[in-house]
Amino acid sequence: MATKRALAQQLGVVAGFDDPKAPLEQYRTPPELAAHLIHLADLRGDLEGRTVVDLGCGTGMLALGAALRGPERVVGLDLDPDPLRTARDNERKVASSTSVSWVRGDAERAPLSTDPGETTVVMNPPFGAQSGNEHADRAFLATTADLAGVSYSIHNAGSREFVESFADDEGGEVTDSYAAEFELPRQFDHHSDESRTISAEVFRIEWDR
């Protein structure tokens, strides 16, 4: 198993969004944060030999990180075709041994059929920070509850009560959580700083299957 640092270096070549869309909260997941999440999933035995689905995959950071750790197959799903094209280019740059199926579709109505007992979801869903888009991560978690036996997801800091409550309602359990930092570059007109670091949380959930 490659180290977490080595994985972050491999993911450093993954390009972000050419034309990010604010309503979709399109931000490149930092390689260090992606490597931390994927390394934890690998240590827990949640990647090797399994189907890994990245909901709202964007340009493929989490999907490609998972593909470097020996899953049976990887699927990246996103509604926007533009980042999916970038994700395919990123796949060639990363050159993982496991190929990724890039699928255009809505994570709220994912056009996927999986064996939940053999499926892991990894995702960085929208935090719901945009007006009118509050609790956007709820829909992603609802899809995850149908698709996966275990999931890893990144949420805004202070989301633990919501995530635990949602998981409990859907027969799931939060087994692990840790704090993380998420650096946001200046890429939209409403941003006043060149970059800003926000606090985030990562949750591992086991869904009752």
C-alpha positions, 0 to 999 in steps of 0.5 A: 500500500502506497503511503498517504503522502505518495497518494496525495502526490499522485493526485496532485496532477488532477486538474480542477474545473475550467469553468466552475459553476457556483450553483453546483458548488464546484470546487476541486477537492484538495489532493491532501484531503482526498488522499486522507479520505481514500487512505482511511477507506483503504485501511478499513478494507472498504476499497479493495475488490469492491465497487466504488462510486463517486457521487458528484465526482467533478473532475475525478479527484476521489474516484481516481484516488480510489482507482489507485487502491485496487477496487474491482471497479470505479464509477464517477457520476456527475450532472455536468458534462464539462468536468467529466471531460476533464476527468477523462483527461485526468484519468490518463494523467494518473494512469491507475490500474483500475479504469473508471466509468464516467457517467453523466447523471443526477446524483439525486436520481443516480442511474446506477444499479449496485450490490450495496453489500459490495459497494462503497460511496466516496463523495464531496457533495455540495455543502448547501452554502448557496442560497436556495441550495441549503441541505444539498448534501441531504439528497446525496446521502439519500442516494448513498443509503440506497447504493452503498454498504459503506460511505465516506463523505465530506461535509461542512463543519458542524454537520455531525448532528445532521449526518448522524440523525440522517444515517439513523433514520436510514438504518445507518451508523456513523462509525468514524469522523474527523475534522479537515480543512478545505481550501477554497480558491478565488473562482467566483465573483462573490469571493473577496479573498484570493483563497480561504480555508474553511473547516470541514468534517469527513464521516464514515457511515455503515448502512444496514445491508 
